[in-house]
Amino acid sequence: MKVVNKKFISIFSILIIFMIACGQVSPSQMSAAGNGTWSSPFTVDQALSNQDGSTQSVEGYVVGQPTSTSSVVTSNFPNDYALALADSPTESNTDKMVYIQIPSSYRSNFGLQSNPGLMGEKIKVTGSLTAYFSHPGVKSTSAFESVDDGGTDPTDPPTDPTDPPSYEEYYNTAEGKTGSSLKTALHNIIDDHQTLSYSDVWGALRNTDEDQNNPNNVILLYSGRSQSKTTNGGGVNDWNREHVWAKSHGDFGTAQGPGTDLHHLRPTDVTVNSSRSNLDFDNGGTQHGEAPGNYYDGDSWEPRDEVKGDVARMIFYMAVRYEGDSGELDLEINNNVNNGSAPYHGKMSVLLQWNEQDPVDEREIRRNNIIFEQYQGNRNPFIDHPEWAEMIW
């Protein structure tokens, strides 16, 4: 009888411990496994374990926006292009997250820059279980639903006529790569663009840099001033064509190719452009009298905060677009200033900081789309995916 009692007590104790353990797990941390269908979606853990390229539905809590393989931000979201899901709304370990690619048709409703209130909410998505940001992910997504509020019809994605076209397939050959392999893949995608003459650049800049509040004007890069499109030239207070990658860094001048590439040409005040000259980019110096917020000294130029990221992403573009093949220059970023006529531009560490500090904005996106669709037929990858800069450099 004593033996029976001991066994009973032992079993009873195990049951009590199990019940207590289960009671300490909140309902939000308990996820039932599914079979990958819309009515029975995978958990995030299942999605992480089944990165086989198959199309499945996945359900989880929104825990942030991925910006690199191992980095997920939880505030100050740079854009609406991606989000991270986990089985717990408080998860902070990226190894327990799956990264979700958001196509243009869903960005207005599910992008975190536009909808920061989605943080901690449960959603359901359908897409291909494959790497995104070189991390387990869900790509080529075709359905999104907010689980808590009943969601939307997964077969009828929301559309917004102001949404830009989706260019995700444009970068298919670059997905899953990092470092030099990513740089090479992006170069091969954006290479061999349609070139303009230097005189054609005037008209193009009137379009790409138009002031959306006054279509008769352009916005000048460094000063931020809105100025009549017709006041271009070489006189004081005119605007001219600034080579953000200084044309003497590689000595390519205004020849078709790097000298006329719209992705780094911007309208600027003539005298401000002269002050910037061919300086590399770095922090510090004396504030410019005609362009407050810009600082410069004998070897560097610091643009105003509102365009620091713009400048960085233009420099990144040039270093990837021009790689020395097809008889072109090989332009590279380094961590120096005073690069002179060498085909280098700095300062890399500062440019990477600026890329993070000043996220992509609507003006950059609009400009990138216009250059792609109306002029050169290629895109600046670092506007579409600013996280790629850290993955390369």
C-alpha positions as CSV (number, residue, x, y, z in Angstrom):
1,M,0.0,0.0,0.0
2,K,2.9,2.3,0.8
3,V,4.4,1.6,-2.6
4,V,1.1,2.5,-4.3
5,N,0.9,5.8,-2.3
6,K,4.4,6.7,-3.3
7,K,3.7,6.1,-7.0
8,F,0.4,8.1,-6.7
9,I,2.2,11.0,-5.0
10,S,5.0,11.0,-7.6
11,I,2.5,11.1,-10.5
12,F,0.4,13.7,-8.8
13,S,3.5,15.9,-8.2
14,I,4.5,15.7,-11.9
15,L,1.0,16.7,-12.9
16,I,1.0,19.7,-10.5
17,I,4.4,20.8,-11.9
18,F,3.2,20.5,-15.5
19,M,0.0,22.5,-14.7
20,I,2.0,25.2,-13.0
21,A,4.4,25.4,-15.9
22,C,1.6,25.7,-18.4
23,G,0.0,28.4,-16.3
24,Q,3.1,30.5,-16.5
25,V,3.0,30.6,-20.3
26,S,0.8,33.3,-21.5
27,P,-1.8,32.6,-24.3
28,S,0.2,34.9,-26.6
29,Q,3.2,32.5,-26.3
30,M,1.3,29.4,-27.1
31,S,0.8,28.7,-30.8
32,A,-0.9,25.7,-32.3
33,A,0.9,24.1,-35.2
34,G,-0.9,24.3,-38.6
35,N,-0.6,22.7,-42.0
36,G,0.3,25.8,-43.9
37,T,-3.1,26.5,-45.3
38,W,-5.0,29.8,-45.0
39,S,-7.4,28.3,-42.5
40,S,-4.6,26.4,-40.6
41,P,-1.5,28.5,-41.0
42,F,2.1,27.6,-40.0
43,T,3.5,29.1,-36.8
44,V,6.6,31.2,-37.1
45,D,8.6,28.3,-35.7
46,Q,7.2,26.0,-38.5
47,A,8.0,28.6,-41.1
48,L,11.6,28.8,-39.8
49,S,11.9,25.0,-40.1
50,N,10.4,24.8,-43.6
51,Q,12.5,27.2,-45.7
52,D,12.0,25.0,-48.8
53,G,10.5,27.5,-51.3
54,S,7.0,26.2,-50.9
55,T,4.0,28.6,-50.8
56,Q,2.4,28.5,-47.3
57,S,0.4,30.7,-45.0
58,V,2.1,31.8,-41.7
59,E,0.7,33.5,-38.6
60,G,2.5,35.5,-36.0
61,Y,3.0,38.7,-34.1
62,V,4.5,41.8,-35.7
63,V,7.7,42.5,-33.7
64,G,9.6,45.0,-35.9
65,Q,11.1,45.7,-39.3
66,P,14.3,43.9,-40.5
67,T,17.1,46.2,-41.8
68,S,19.7,43.5,-42.1
69,T,20.3,39.8,-41.6
70,S,20.5,40.2,-37.8
71,S,19.0,43.6,-37.1
72,V,15.3,44.4,-36.5
73,V,14.2,47.9,-35.6
74,T,11.2,48.5,-33.4
75,S,10.7,52.2,-34.0
76,N,11.6,55.0,-36.5
77,F,10.8,52.5,-39.3
78,P,12.7,53.5,-42.5
79,N,10.0,52.4,-45.0
80,D,7.1,50.1,-45.6
81,Y,8.9,47.3,-47.4
82,A,9.3,44.5,-44.7
83,L,8.3,43.3,-41.3
84,A,9.3,40.6,-38.8
85,L,6.9,38.1,-37.3
86,A,7.4,35.9,-34.2
87,D,5.3,33.5,-32.1
88,S,5.5,35.9,-29.1
89,P,4.7,39.7,-29.3
90,T,7.7,40.4,-27.0
91,E,10.2,38.3,-28.9
92,S,13.6,40.1,-29.4
93,N,15.8,37.2,-30.7
94,T,16.0,37.5,-34.5
95,D,16.8,33.8,-34.7
96,K,13.1,33.2,-33.7
97,M,11.7,35.7,-36.2
98,V,10.7,35.2,-39.9
99,Y,11.2,38.2,-42.2
100,I,8.2,39.1,-44.4
101,Q,8.5,40.9,-47.8
102,I,5.7,43.4,-48.4
103,P,4.7,44.1,-52.0
104,S,3.6,47.6,-53.0
105,S,-0.1,46.7,-53.0
106,Y,0.0,46.0,-49.2
107,R,2.5,48.6,-48.0
108,S,-0.1,51.2,-47.2
109,N,-2.0,48.8,-44.9
110,F,0.8,46.6,-43.5
111,G,4.0,48.7,-43.8
112,L,5.3,49.7,-40.4
113,Q,6.3,53.2,-41.4
114,S,2.7,53.9,-42.3
115,N,1.2,51.7,-39.6
116,P,3.5,51.7,-36.5
117,G,0.4,50.6,-34.5
118,L,0.8,47.1,-36.0
119,M,3.6,46.4,-33.5
120,G,2.5,43.6,-31.3
121,E,-0.6,42.7,-33.5
122,K,-1.1,39.3,-34.9
123,I,-1.3,39.0,-38.7
124,K,-1.4,36.2,-41.3
125,V,0.5,36.1,-44.6
126,T,0.8,33.8,-47.6
127,G,4.0,33.6,-49.6
128,S,7.1,31.6,-50.5
129,L,9.1,30.3,-47.6
130,T,12.6,31.4,-48.7
131,A,15.4,33.6,-47.5
132,Y,14.9,37.4,-47.2
133,F,17.7,39.6,-46.1
134,S,19.7,36.4,-46.0
135,H,17.5,35.2,-43.2
136,P,14.6,32.8,-43.1
137,G,11.7,34.6,-44.7
138,V,8.4,34.8,-46.6
139,K,8.8,36.3,-50.0
140,S,6.5,37.0,-53.0
141,T,3.7,37.5,-50.6
142,S,0.2,37.3,-52.1
143,A,-2.1,37.7,-49.1
144,F,-2.1,39.6,-45.8
145,E,-4.7,39.7,-43.0
146,S,-4.9,41.2,-39.6
147,V,-6.1,38.4,-37.4
148,D,-7.3,40.5,-34.4
149,D,-9.8,42.6,-36.4
150,G,-11.0,40.0,-38.9
151,G,-8.7,41.2,-41.6
152,T,-9.3,41.6,-45.3
153,D,-10.2,39.2,-48.1
154,P,-6.9,37.4,-48.9
155,T,-7.8,37.0,-52.5
156,D,-8.5,40.7,-53.0
157,P,-5.4,42.7,-52.1
158,P,-6.0,46.4,-51.4
159,T,-4.9,48.7,-54.2
160,D,-3.9,52.4,-54.1
161,P,-3.5,54.2,-57.4
162,T,-0.7,56.3,-55.8
163,D,1.4,53.2,-54.9
164,P,4.5,52.9,-57.0
165,P,4.9,49.8,-59.2
166,S,6.5,46.8,-57.4
167,Y,10.1,46.3,-58.5
168,E,10.8,43.3,-56.2
169,E,11.4,41.0,-59.2
170,Y,14.0,43.5,-60.5
171,Y,16.3,42.3,-57.7
172,N,15.6,38.6,-57.9
173,T,19.2,37.7,-58.7
174,A,20.5,39.6,-55.7
175,E,18.3,38.1,-53.0
176,G,20.1,36.0,-50.5
177,K,23.5,37.4,-51.2
178,T,25.9,39.5,-49.1
179,G,29.2,41.3,-49.4
180,S,31.0,41.2,-52.7
181,S,28.5,38.7,-54.2
182,L,25.7,41.1,-53.5
183,K,27.6,44.1,-54.9
184,T,28.4,42.1,-58.1
185,A,24.7,41.0,-58.5
186,L,23.4,44.6,-58.1
187,H,26.0,45.9,-60.6
188,N,24.9,43.3,-63.2
189,I,21.2,44.4,-62.6
190,I,21.8,48.2,-62.9
191,D,24.6,48.1,-65.5
192,D,24.3,49.2,-69.1
193,H,21.7,51.9,-68.5
194,Q,20.5,54.3,-71.2
195,T,22.8,57.4,-71.1
196,L,21.9,61.0,-71.5
197,S,23.9,63.9,-73.0
198,Y,25.0,66.5,-70.5
199,S,22.7,69.1,-72.1
200,D,19.8,66.7,-71.7
201,V,20.4,66.7,-67.9
202,W,19.0,70.2,-67.5
203,G,15.5,69.1,-68.6
204,A,15.7,65.8,-66.7
205,L,16.5,67.6,-63.4
206,R,13.5,69.9,-63.9
207,N,11.4,66.7,-63.8
208,T,13.2,64.6,-61.2
209,D,13.7,67.4,-58.7
210,E,10.4,69.3,-59.2
211,D,8.9,71.0,-56.2
212,Q,5.7,69.0,-55.6
213,N,4.1,72.1,-54.0
214,N,5.1,74.3,-56.9
215,P,5.6,72.5,-60.3
216,N,7.3,75.6,-61.7
217,N,10.2,75.1,-59.4
218,V,12.9,72.7,-58.4
219,I,14.3,71.9,-54.9
220,L,18.0,72.6,-54.6
221,L,19.9,69.8,-52.9
222,Y,22.0,71.5,-50.3
223,S,20.1,74.7,-49.5
224,G,16.6,73.1,-49.8
225,R,15.5,76.3,-51.6
226,S,12.6,76.1,-54.0
227,Q,13.7,78.0,-57.2
228,S,12.3,78.5,-60.7
229,K,13.1,75.8,-63.1
230,T,14.1,78.4,-65.7
231,T,16.9,80.1,-63.5
232,N,19.5,77.5,-64.4
233,G,22.9,78.7,-65.6
234,G,26.2,79.9,-64.2
235,G,25.3,83.2,-62.6
236,V,25.1,84.1,-59.0
237,N,21.9,82.6,-57.5
238,D,21.3,80.4,-60.6
239,W,21.1,76.7,-60.1
240,N,23.5,74.3,-61.9
241,R,24.2,70.5,-62.1
242,E,25.9,69.2,-59.1
243,H,27.9,65.9,-59.3
244,V,27.4,64.4,-55.9
245,W,30.2,62.0,-56.7
246,A,32.7,64.7,-57.5
247,K,33.5,64.4,-61.2
248,S,37.2,64.9,-60.5
249,H,37.3,61.7,-58.3
250,G,38.1,59.6,-61.3
251,D,38.4,62.5,-63.6
252,F,35.3,61.5,-65.7
253,G,34.1,65.1,-66.2
254,T,30.8,65.4,-68.0
255,A,31.2,62.5,-70.4
256,Q,28.2,60.3,-71.0
257,G,28.1,57.6,-68.3
258,P,29.2,58.7,-64.8
259,G,29.3,62.3,-65.9
260,T,25.6,62.4,-66.9
261,D,24.2,59.8,-64.5
262,L,21.0,61.2,-63.1
263,H,21.2,59.0,-60.0
264,H,23.9,61.4,-58.6
265,L,23.2,64.7,-60.4
266,R,21.2,67.2,-58.5
267,P,20.3,70.9,-58.9
268,T,22.2,73.1,-56.5
269,D,22.9,76.8,-56.1
270,V,25.9,77.9,-58.1
271,T,27.9,79.4,-55.3
272,V,27.0,76.6,-52.9
273,N,28.1,74.1,-55.5
274,S,31.4,76.0,-55.9
275,S,32.0,75.8,-52.1
276,R,31.4,72.1,-52.1
277,S,33.8,71.7,-55.0
278,N,35.2,68.2,-55.0
279,L,35.2,67.7,-51.2
280,D,34.7,64.3,-49.8
281,F,31.9,63.8,-47.3
282,D,32.4,63.9,-43.5
283,N,31.0,65.6,-40.4
284,G,32.2,69.0,-39.2
285,G,33.5,72.3,-40.3
286,T,32.1,75.8,-40.6
287,Q,28.4,76.4,-41.4
288,H,27.8,77.6,-45.0
289,G,26.4,81.1,-45.0
290,E,24.1,80.6,-48.0
291,A,23.1,77.0,-47.1
292,P,22.5,76.8,-43.3
293,G,22.8,73.3,-42.0
294,N,25.7,72.4,-44.3
295,Y,29.2,72.5,-42.9
296,Y,32.6,72.4,-44.6
297,D,36.3,72.7,-44.1
298,G,39.4,72.1,-46.2
299,D,38.8,68.5,-47.0
300,S,35.1,67.6,-46.4
301,W,31.5,68.7,-46.8
302,E,28.6,67.8,-44.5
303,P,25.1,68.3,-46.1
304,R,22.1,69.3,-44.1
305,D,20.4,66.5,-42.1
306,E,17.4,66.2,-44.5
307,V,19.6,65.0,-47.3
308,K,22.4,63.1,-45.6
309,G,20.9,59.8,-46.5
310,D,20.2,60.9,-50.0
311,V,23.9,61.8,-50.5
312,A,25.0,58.5,-49.0
313,R,22.7,56.4,-51.2
314,M,23.9,58.3,-54.3
315,I,27.5,57.5,-53.5
316,F,26.7,53.9,-52.8
317,Y,24.9,53.7,-56.2
318,M,28.0,55.1,-58.1
319,A,30.3,52.6,-56.4
320,V,28.1,49.7,-57.5
321,R,27.2,50.9,-61.0
322,Y,30.7,51.7,-62.1
323,E,32.9,48.6,-61.5
324,G,35.5,48.9,-64.2
325,D,33.9,46.6,-66.8
326,S,32.9,47.6,-70.3
327,G,35.7,50.1,-70.5
328,E,34.3,52.2,-67.6
329,L,35.9,53.5,-64.5
330,D,36.0,51.4,-61.3
331,L,34.6,53.8,-58.6
332,E,35.0,52.7,-55.0
333,I,34.2,54.0,-51.6
334,N,36.9,54.3,-49.0
335,N,37.2,55.7,-45.5
336,N,39.4,58.7,-46.4
337,V,39.0,62.3,-47.3
338,N,41.3,64.2,-49.7
339,N,40.9,61.6,-52.4
340,G,41.7,64.1,-55.1
341,S,41.6,62.7,-58.7
342,A,41.7,59.1,-57.6
343,P,38.5,57.1,-58.4
344,Y,37.6,57.0,-54.7
345,H,35.1,58.8,-52.5
346,G,34.8,59.0,-48.7
347,K,34.1,58.8,-46.0
348,M,32.6,55.3,-45.9
349,S,31.9,55.1,-42.1
350,V,30.2,58.4,-42.1
351,L,28.1,57.7,-45.2
352,L,26.9,54.5,-43.6
353,Q,25.8,56.5,-40.5
354,W,24.0,59.0,-42.7
355,N,22.2,56.2,-44.5
356,E,20.8,55.0,-41.1
357,Q,20.2,58.6,-39.8
358,D,18.2,59.9,-42.7
359,P,15.8,57.1,-44.0
360,V,14.5,57.0,-47.5
361,D,11.6,59.5,-48.1
362,E,8.9,59.9,-50.7
363,R,10.9,62.4,-52.7
364,E,13.7,59.9,-53.2
365,I,11.3,57.2,-54.2
366,R,9.6,59.4,-56.7
367,R,12.9,60.4,-58.2
368,N,14.1,56.8,-58.4
369,N,10.9,55.8,-60.2
370,I,11.2,58.7,-62.7
371,I,14.8,58.0,-63.6
372,F,13.9,54.3,-64.1
373,E,10.7,54.8,-66.1
374,Q,11.5,57.9,-68.1
375,Y,15.2,58.2,-68.6
376,Q,17.8,55.5,-67.8
377,G,16.0,52.3,-67.2
378,N,17.9,51.5,-64.1
379,R,17.3,52.0,-60.4
380,N,19.3,53.0,-57.3
381,P,19.1,49.8,-55.2
382,F,19.9,51.6,-52.0
383,I,16.7,53.6,-52.2
384,D,14.7,50.5,-52.7
385,H,16.8,48.5,-50.1
386,P,18.9,50.8,-47.9
387,E,19.8,47.9,-45.7
388,W,22.0,46.5,-48.5
389,A,24.7,49.2,-47.8
390,E,25.6,47.6,-44.5
391,M,25.5,44.1,-46.1
392,I,28.1,45.2,-48.7
393,W,30.3,47.6,-46.8
